[in-house]
Amino acid sequence: PVLLSQNRLVRVFDLSAGGAARPLNKQALQIDAEQQTVKARGGRGVQIHDDAEGRQAVLAQFKDLNASKYYISIAVWPDSFDSAATVRDALLDLGFEYGLVFIPANQGVPFRATGGVQ
């Protein structure tokens, strides 16, 4: 799963850690354990622009993943609807299947502290 908020793309899991168990990307996430939700921290993640540079930034985030093994679920907030098209096009270029989940403004993605993002 990835989050798209404030025209920034935030990966929920730290893919640089390697191995099957990937830790949460806590530096880029705002986790509300009481409400059991997660959001992107302001100013974190990769800035997405609607141009070739923005497309390259998205490609760089997913180029090391095997498109036949991963499905990309993108939580999109209203402030980033335009960026979703750039992300979608880049994912299609890489051969990924994807899904968009539209999140109302000021709400988080359902999250269980023990099980991760739902």
C-alpha positions as CSV (number, residue, x, y, z in Angstrom):
1,P,0.0,0.0,0.0
2,V,1.0,3.6,-0.7
3,L,-0.5,6.9,0.4
4,L,-1.0,9.8,-2.0
5,S,-1.6,13.0,0.0
6,Q,-0.6,16.6,-0.6
7,N,0.7,15.5,-4.0
8,R,3.3,13.3,-2.2
9,L,3.7,9.6,-2.5
10,V,4.4,7.7,0.7
11,R,5.1,4.0,0.9
12,V,3.6,2.4,4.0
13,F,6.4,-0.1,4.3
14,D,10.1,0.4,4.3
15,L,11.2,-1.5,1.3
16,S,14.8,-0.8,1.8
17,A,14.8,-3.1,4.8
18,G,14.8,-6.2,2.6
19,G,13.4,-9.6,3.7
20,A,9.9,-10.8,3.9
21,A,8.9,-8.9,7.0
22,R,9.0,-5.2,6.1
23,P,8.8,-2.6,8.9
24,L,6.4,0.3,8.7
25,N,7.8,3.5,7.3
26,K,7.2,5.2,10.6
27,Q,9.2,8.3,9.7
28,A,6.7,9.1,7.0
29,L,3.5,8.0,8.7
30,Q,1.2,9.6,11.2
31,I,-0.3,6.6,13.1
32,D,-3.3,7.2,15.3
33,A,-3.5,4.0,17.5
34,E,-6.6,5.1,19.3
35,Q,-8.6,5.7,16.0
36,Q,-6.7,2.9,14.4
37,T,-5.8,5.0,11.3
38,V,-2.8,6.0,9.4
39,K,-2.0,9.1,7.3
40,A,1.1,10.5,5.6
41,R,3.1,13.0,7.6
42,G,3.1,16.5,6.1
43,G,6.0,17.1,3.8
44,R,7.1,13.4,3.7
45,G,7.4,11.2,0.7
46,V,8.1,11.9,-3.0
47,Q,6.7,15.0,-4.5
48,I,4.6,14.2,-7.6
49,H,4.4,16.6,-10.5
50,D,2.3,16.2,-13.6
51,D,5.4,16.1,-15.9
52,A,8.2,13.9,-17.0
53,E,10.1,14.5,-13.7
54,G,7.1,13.5,-11.7
55,R,6.7,10.4,-13.7
56,Q,10.3,9.5,-13.2
57,A,9.9,10.0,-9.4
58,V,7.1,7.5,-9.4
59,L,9.0,5.0,-11.6
60,A,11.9,5.1,-9.2
61,Q,9.7,4.2,-6.2
62,F,8.5,1.0,-7.8
63,K,11.2,-0.1,-10.3
64,D,12.7,-2.6,-7.8
65,L,9.4,-4.4,-7.2
66,N,8.3,-7.4,-9.4
67,A,5.1,-6.4,-11.1
68,S,4.0,-10.1,-11.2
69,K,4.3,-10.4,-7.4
70,Y,2.9,-7.1,-6.1
71,Y,-0.4,-5.4,-6.4
72,I,-0.3,-1.7,-5.6
73,S,-3.1,-0.2,-3.5
74,I,-3.1,3.6,-3.4
75,A,-5.0,5.6,-0.8
76,V,-5.8,8.9,-2.4
77,W,-6.9,12.1,-0.6
78,P,-8.9,14.8,-2.4
79,D,-5.9,17.1,-2.5
80,S,-4.0,14.6,-4.7
81,F,-6.6,13.5,-7.3
82,D,-4.6,15.0,-10.1
83,S,-1.4,13.3,-9.0
84,A,-3.2,9.9,-9.0
85,A,-3.3,10.0,-12.8
86,T,0.5,10.4,-12.9
87,V,1.0,7.6,-10.5
88,R,-1.4,5.3,-12.3
89,D,0.3,5.9,-15.7
90,A,3.7,5.1,-14.3
91,L,2.4,1.9,-12.6
92,L,0.9,0.8,-15.9
93,D,4.2,1.4,-17.7
94,L,5.9,-0.9,-15.2
95,G,3.2,-3.6,-15.6
96,F,1.6,-3.3,-12.2
97,E,-2.0,-4.0,-11.3
98,Y,-3.3,-1.3,-9.0
99,G,-6.3,-0.1,-7.1
100,L,-7.3,3.4,-5.9
101,V,-9.1,3.9,-2.6
102,F,-10.5,7.4,-2.2
103,I,-10.1,8.7,1.4
104,P,-12.2,11.7,2.6
105,A,-10.3,14.8,3.6
106,N,-9.1,14.7,7.2
107,Q,-9.6,11.0,7.5
108,G,-7.0,8.2,7.7
109,V,-6.7,4.7,6.3
110,P,-8.0,2.0,8.6
111,F,-5.0,0.5,10.4
112,R,-4.5,-2.2,13.1
113,A,-1.3,-1.8,15.1
114,T,-0.7,-5.6,15.2
115,G,-1.6,-6.4,11.7
116,G,-0.6,-3.4,9.7
117,V,-2.7,-1.5,7.1
118,Q,-6.0,-3.1,6.1
